[in-house]
Amino acid sequence: MVRRDGRRRRRWLGWVSLVLVLVLAGGAAAAWRTGRLADWLGDDTSSPLTTPVPGFTPPAAPEPRAVARPAPAGRPDPAQVRRALAPALADPHLADLRAVVAPLQGRPVLDLGRGVSMPASTMKLLTATAALEVLGADRTFATRVVADGRGRIVLVGGGDPFLAGKQPTEGTAARDASLQTLARLTAASLKERGVGTVRLGYDTSLFTGPAVNPHWPKDYIPDDVVTPITALWADEGLDPDGSGRVADPPATAAATFAGFLRRDGIRVSPTVGEATARPLAREVARVTSIPVSGIVERVLQFSDNEGAEVLAHQVGLEVVGDASYDGGVRGVTRTIEALGVDLSDATIQDGSGLSRHDRLDAGTLVRVLQIASSPAHPELRSVVTGLPVAAYDGSLSFRYLDSAGRGLVRAKTGTLTGTSALSGVTTDARGRALVFAFVSNHVKVPETLDTRAALERLTTALATCRC
């Protein structure tokens, strides 16, 4: 009886020992695999468990491998590029086509057509590049209120293209400065000084010259195509009730500001007129715009005509001391030429491309994008990041929906009656980054949508080319 219990005990101890060995071995193996053997055994390296087994050599750790292959070096083969694009280029809807494709650096691998074309909104690529170059990506524009003596305050426009009336609360506009916020800050500052009643004026003197570009068609303003350009407005002069544009953007902005001031407990005289603030007037409050980099991205994303013209005016002020349409053209031209782009054949009349007298070569657009993509010019990168993505955002949100180019093509659109254009960047099927500009002029009005679709097929052929 005693002997039988002893055998059972020895047998039971044997099974327990085996289980412990298996647990220890499994834990050690798992720890070895995860690279945490020291953690599993403890930090005491004097433990006999950490002593290497004689004759055992652990396998060497494998060399890490890249998870993706780098893009192939060298230029794409021009013959292969042309062959890949040939079916799309043969589309009869691509009237008077000017086509240029190039690597990020270097000469074009495709250059078809000759001469300058009406660029439409692809002109904004030049305006955006010039703004980043001379103003800087971090530059902001201030809308201020100053005390001008004798109980008067003046709302001073600083050329913030996206100054809002009511403070936005969602989306990209949530970061925009607003008249509502400026009124709250102004009211608080006035109350601190014991001021409860004011007269209000507004100052638009930062921008000079005509508010409407003389090179635009005369129906642009009455047809609400664009707002007259001024240094002070709210919501780009759009009517807050959604019915077109207001007749006098600066006066409407001042009236909106006065309404917010009254709501914040400041009595404002009923007459609000235009005024010029004294240079040394004491500042009461200010709000600042988003940085130029953000303005550029939004202008390119949504092809914002007003935003582009304000940027051009700011460039003119910075470069030639003239914040007008003419000053903007001179400022943008000088800046782009200083970056090494030949504009000898160009005709530039505005910053947005709304003028039907604008002329650019497609090669100029490619060269501007090459410079904006260059490692030598990181300050210009917002020109590239601001390009809409096919079938995803901005002016390309509802294009390329059933195309293999969706998500692969980033491009600035350009559309005027008789003109359709795309200029941007993509990668071919081998991973090479390519810059392109395709501009089709003399498009018949009934074929406008057909031409747009043909341009989408052309850029998709480039994005899927094994060049």
PyMOL commands that set and color helices and strands:
alter all, ss='L'
color gray80, all
select helices_A, chain A and resi 2-34+37-41+48-50+78-89+120-135+172-175+179-192+235-237+249-263+292-302+305-320+325-338+362-373+378-380+382-385+394-396+445-463
alter helices_A, ss='H'
color red, helices_A
select strands_A, chain A and resi 97-103+110-112+142-147+152-156+197-203+267-274+282-288+410-416+419-427+433-441
alter strands_A, ss='S'
color yellow, strands_A
deselect
rebuild
show_as cartoon
